[in-house]
Amino acid sequence: MVPYWGKEKLSEINPVLVVTTRGPITENRHTGALAVARPDGMIHASWGDIQRPILPRSSIKMIQALPLIESGAMEKAGLTDEHLALACASHQGAPDHTSRIAAWLAAMGMDETALLCGPQRPRDLALKAAGVPASRILNNCSGKHTGFLTYSRHIGAPLDAYLDPAGQVQRGVALAFAETTGCEAPPEYGIDGCSAPNFIASIAGVARAMALFADPAENARGTAMLRLRDAMRAHPLLMSGQGRACAALIEACDGRAVVKTGADGVFTGIIPENGIGFCLKIDDGNTAAAEALCAATLVYLGVLDDAHPTTDRYARTSIRNFNGEICGERRVTLSASG
């Protein structure tokens, strides 16, 4: 099998978008690509190789949740916007998250043993300090998996096979992914950390999908996109958590943007007022660099104030030593569209 990236060197293709300095030198350079798209797939701005196929990881959970609404499962189960935010969440495992997911499962006559996402220790600082052990409901993707179970139950698919790429649940997810990103169907996939198939599309294709959420059509899919987008915007702490970049950036934008992180340096964004969406990927998978580039992109698109403290926190981050002294900086090198 020929690898997607072939034998080319990333540094020879993609520009340096984020750097860290220490003293007089640039210590780290993070290359990557960024696409800003409109719903018709036209590119508003771009940097780097935006046709590169990627695994968007958790940044596209709102796409994975589309069949939950489109199938009628959401309505039949009486789900609220809080449930939808959790279905799109990479959460902290805090009590606000797990209590709601446990109640959601209980309403279907289930408990966390029905989840196939695997155990994870909590990211919530208080629970970590208390030594709370790993469990499935603490998995940051447990809300997404509870959504899969709700969809599976509604369509009568086997509950113990909802992650099967050839099964009805994931075929429905794959179709929604292919239709929104414009990739070939059925899309190829890798297996995510939570054991769910993660479908492959280009950076430009994922950006197009986010633009569809920004400016949804007046049809059933558009209605589903609007529900999911607005649930994420209304409940950023359920969709993310205290101290997490997604929640902090959504709040700093006063709801003018919805952003979603994915593992290994991916971020997506939805800008409703401009009808555009974006997707970025840092080549080396550095999370801090992806967060920095996301913040700078929001400033570039005019929905985050360059002087906001959250901009400084992510896009111009001071690097300190153990004595608290500033000895360097992480900053974005985003310039004119490439």
C-alpha angles and dihedrals in degrees: 000000000000110000116240092237096046117194097314121122114241093219090059093054110034127052125242104261103170130031137181121210130199118187110319098343141073100241101184133023120195116198122198150136134256131189127191110193144180124227092261089058095255111144115239094186137344145184125194130349103337093172090067110121112236141177100243091199115188094349090088101048088122088064091048088054096053095092089053088067102028093054092055091246093121093053095044092049092048094236121178133208088269090061091048092051089052091048087058095040136121089188136186097239089245119155090257087062103038097042091056094045091048090052090047091053092045091054087061092046093255140112134200092287086078090063116098096192097101128239122296134179115245120266090205106111096221093051092045090052090050090054095240106181126237119276139166095250089055090057107116089232097051092108091055090049092049087054090052090051091050091051092044092051091048095054094039096245121151108278093213092055103047091121095053106121089215093047127101096255097053092039087059091049091047092052092051089048094050094046095049099041096038093232124142117279128267091033122214116247148194126210114259126219090264090054095250120128110261111204124222126236137148121271087246091051093052089048089053090053090053089050089055088056089049093053106020122193121247095255139087094283092047090052090052091049091050092051093051095043094049093045090055091047094048096046108034093152092055090046091047125355147237112315094012122129096233094057094040094051095045090051092045090053090052089235094305089122139029117209131183129193127218130193122269099031105312128135133171130196138196120202108187098182092057097034091232137120135196142203128193134184127192107212097222093045095242108166096201090052091050091050090049093050091047091054092047091049090054089052091048090052092051100243099103123055112240088219095052114119089234089060090056091045094058111016098038103029119176114226112218134189125229090276090058094250119144109244102159148351142235112219141165121245095199110150135156116343113280 
